[in-house]
C-alpha cells in the first residue's frame, strides 16, 4: 500500500512539473532525500531506517528525566526555558534527518522534492495524508506560516538562515517553492527541509514569540496530555497518527506514553535513578560512572550498564571568555589564562582519568586541524582572507598547554605571567594589576551545576597563583539562561557540539552578526571578517575535500583566537537503563536514540 501511494504521489507531482514546464520551467527529477555532499545512502524505495526495528512491539511507558525546570513549551523562540519535546514528538518537519549519515534528510511531511544541482530553489510536495491531531489537513499554507513565524520570531539561527530565502511561492495546496537564488548556501535547502511545521489555524501569530504552557496541536506521533510546570511533561502516542506506516517512521515511537520528570540538581537526578524513578540515563560524570553504580539495582540485573563507542566529532568544551568585556579583549590575556588549567591533575583527581583533552572545535574527527599541517587549499583560503593563524597552529604543532600534573606547575605560571606582562599586567604582591591604572585582575565565572562549580573552583584556585581572582557564582537555571542570552557574564563553561557536517550553526556560534544578537551561541563575542568568510566557504563547498579544508581552516582560526580554555570530552557514551527496555542491534553514526527503543513484554 505504501509503495502504491508513493508511486501515485510521484505521478501527481510529475504532472505538476509538466504544467510548469509548459510555461518555461525546466522539469526536474523528483527526489526522496537530500545529502549535504554526495547522494543519500538509502534508495527511494527503502523500507525502514537501518538502525530501526520495524517489528518492534508498541506499548508501555518510558519515564525519562531532565535536570532543571521549564517555563515554556516552545524551545524555538528566544524567551523562556523549554524542553525539546514539542518539536521532537508533537510537531513535525518537512523532512527527517538520518542519524546514520553525516547530514542527509528524507521525506516526512514532504514525500518528494525538486531541486536543481545549483540548489537555487527547492520545491516540496506534501503528503496529502498529513493531518494535525485535530483532524485539519496539513497544507502549504501551514508551511508558509511556519516559515514566516520562525523567520520573524524564531531563534537567531532560524532568523539568520531563513532570512536568506528570496521568495516563497505556493504552487497548490500540496506544493510550495522556496527561491534560494543568491544565497550561495548549499546547506540552506536542508535547513528548510528540517523546519518544524505549525498549524496556521491553531497558532496565534501575535503571541508566538511569548512563553506559553498551552499544549500545541501538531501532526506528530504524540500529543501532550499532562503538563505540570517545572515538574513533569507527559506525551501519549496518538492512535490516529497519519504517518504510522511511513518507511521513515517504521520502528520509531514505540512507547504508548513518554513521561519526562524534572529535577532541580544533578545529585537529586541521580538519586532518583538509583531509586528506580526513571528508566534511561546517559551518564556524563566519570566519577559517578566509576563509583556510583555499585547499587542493588545493578547487582540484581534490574539496571544494565553499557559503553557505546561514538563516531562523531566531540566538539569544543571549554571555559569561554566573553570578549565583549574589556578584560578579555587582548588575545595574550586569553592565552595566558589557559596555561593555568592543569588537565592531567584535574583528569586524575576529579574524573578518574577517563577524559580526553579537547584540542580542536572538531576533536576526534578528520575535521580537526590539530596534529596535521594545513593543506594547499587551506593555505590559499587563509592567505586570501588574511586570517590571523599562528604558525604553530598552521603547521599542526600546537596543543593546549599541558602542566606537569602537580596542579602547581611553576613553568606554566611563568609563561602565563610573561604573556600577561606583555599585555600590560604586573604582579603586585599576590594581586595581578593593570600597570597603567592599578586595576586588579578579577572576574566572575558563572556556573549552573555543582559539577561545573567543582571544576570552576579548581580553575579559580589555579588562577590565584598568578594573582588573578576568579569568583565562582552558582545560579539557578532560569537566571543562568537569561544571563547567557543577554551575554551578561564574563566567563562560562560551555560545550559546542559538533557533527560531521558543520554548517549554518557556525554562523550562530562565530559569525559577527551573531555577536550582538540576543540568544545566539556566539558566547565568546567573536567578530572576525575572516571567520565570517570561512563559514561561507564551508557552506559553498561542493566536494567533501573542499569542505574538510574549509572546516579545518576555520578550526585553525578559532584556535588562534584563544576564545576558550579547552577542557575535555568523553570518548564513549555511557548508558544505564532498565533491563526491561530493548533496542535494535545497530547503533547509528550519531549514537543511540531512545526513539528506536521499546519495552519488553512482561
C-alpha positions, 0 to 999 in steps of 0.5 A, a space after each residue: 500500500 505504501 509503495 502504491 501511494 508513493 508511486 501515485 504521489 510521484 505521478 501527481 507531482 510529475 504532472 505538476 512539473 509538466 504544467 510548469 514546464 509548459 510555461 518555461 520551467 525546466 522539469 526536474 527529477 523528483 527526489 526522496 532525500 537530500 545529502 549535504 555532499 554526495 547522494 543519500 545512502 538509502 534508495 527511494 524505495 527503502 523500507 525502514 531506517 537501518 538502525 530501526 526495528 520495524 517489528 518492534 512491539 508498541 506499548 508501555 511507558 518510558 519515564 525519562 528525566 531532565 535536570 532543571 525546570 521549564 517555563 515554556 513549551 516552545 524551545 524555538 523562540 528566544 524567551 523562556 526555558 523549554 524542553 525539546 519535546 514539542 518539536 521532537 514528538 508533537 510537531 513535525 518537519 518537512 523532512 527527517 534527518 538520518 542519524 546514520 549519515 553525516 547530514 542527509 534528510 528524507 521525506 516526512 511531511 514532504 514525500 518528494 522534492 525538486 531541486 536543481 544541482 545549483 540548489 537555487 530553489 527547492 520545491 516540496 510536495 506534501 503528503 496529502 495524508 498529513 493531518 494535525 491531531 485535530 483532524 485539519 489537513 496539513 497544507 502549504 499554507 501551514 508551511 508558509 506560516 511556519 516559515 514566516 513565524 520562525 523567520 520573524 520570531 524564531 531563534 537567531 539561527 532560524 532568523 539568520 538562515 531563513 532570512 536568506 530565502 528570496 521568495 516563497 511561492 505556493 504552487 497548490 495546496 500540496 506544493 510550495 517553492 522556496 527561491 534560494 537564488 543568491 544565497 550561495 548556501 548549499 546547506 540552506 535547502 536542508 535547513 528548510 527541509 528540517 523546519 518544524 511545521 505549525 498549524 496556521 489555524 491553531 497558532 496565534 501569530 501575535 503571541 508566538 514569540 511569548 512563553 506559553 504552557 498551552 499544549 500545541 496541536 501538531 501532526 506528530 506521533 504524540 500529543 501532550 496530555 499532562 503538563 505540570 510546570 517545572 515538574 513533569 511533561 507527559 506525551 501519549 502516542 496518538 492512535 490516529 497518527 497519519 504517518 504510522 506506516 511511513 518507511 521513515 517512521 517504521 520502528 520509531 515511537 514505540 512507547 504508548 506514553 513518554 513521561 519526562 520528570 524534572 529535577 532541580 540538581 544533578 545529585 537529586 537526578 541521580 538519586 532518583 535513578 538509583 531509586 528506580 524513578 526513571 528508566 534511561 540515563 546517559 551518564 556524563 560524570 566519570 566519577 559517578 560512572 566509576 563509583 556510583 553504580 555499585 547499587 542493588 539495582 545493578 547487582 540484581 540485573 534490574 539496571 544494565 550498564 553499557 559503553 557505546 563507542 561514538 563516531 562523531 566529532 566531540 566538539 569544543 568544551 571549554 571555559 569561554 571568555 566573553 570578549 565583549 568585556 574589556 578584560 578579555 579583549 587582548 588575545 595574550 590575556 586569553 592565552 595566558 589564562 589557559 596555561 593555568 588549567 592543569 588537565 592531567 591533575 584535574 583528569 586524575 583527581 576529579 574524573 578518574 582519568 577517563 577524559 580526553 583533552 579537547 584540542 580542536 572545535 572538531 576533536 576526534 574527527 578528520 575535521 580537526 586541524 590539530 596534529 596535521 599541517 594545513 593543506 594547499 587549499 587551506 593555505 590559499 583560503 587563509 592567505 586570501 582572507 588574511 586570517 590571523 593563524 599562528 604558525 604553530 597552529 598552521 603547521 599542526 604543532 600546537 596543543 593546549 598547554 599541558 602542566 606537569 600534573 602537580 596542579 602547581 606547575 611553576 613553568 606554566 605560571 611563568 609563561 602565563 605571567 610573561 604573556 600577561 606582562 606583555 599585555 600590560 599586567 604586573 604582579 603586585 604582591 599576590 594581586 595581578 594589576 593593570 600597570 597603567 591604572 592599578 586595576 586588579 585582575 578579577 572576574 566572575 565565572 558563572 556556573 549552573 551545576 555543582 559539577 561545573 562549580 567543582 571544576 570552576 573552583 579548581 580553575 579559580 584556585 589555579 588562577 590565584 597563583 598568578 594573582 588573578 581572582 576568579 569568583 565562582 557564582 552558582 545560579 539557578 537555571 532560569 537566571 543562568 539562561 537569561 544571563 547567557 542570552 543577554 551575554 551578561 557574564 564574563 566567563 562560562 563553561 560551555 560545550 559546542 557540539 559538533 557533527 560531521 557536517 558543520 554548517 549554518 550553526 557556525 554562523 550562530 556560534 562565530 559569525 559577527 552578526 551573531 555577536 550582538 544578537 540576543 540568544 545566539 551561541 556566539 558566547 565568546 563575542 567573536 567578530 572576525 571578517 575572516 571567520 565570517 568568510 570561512 563559514 561561507 566557504 564551508 557552506 559553498 563547498 561542493 566536494 567533501 575535500 573542499 569542505 574538510 579544508 574549509 572546516 579545518 581552516 576555520 578550526 585553525 582560526 578559532 584556535 588562534 583566537 584563544 576564545 576558550 580554555 579547552 577542557 575535555 570530552 568523553 570518548 564513549 557514551 555511557 548508558 544505564 537503563 532498565 533491563 526491561 527496555 530493548 533496542 535494535 542491534 545497530 547503533 547509528 553514526 550519531 549514537 543511540 536514540 531512545 526513539 528506536 527503543 521499546 519495552 519488553 513484554 512482561 
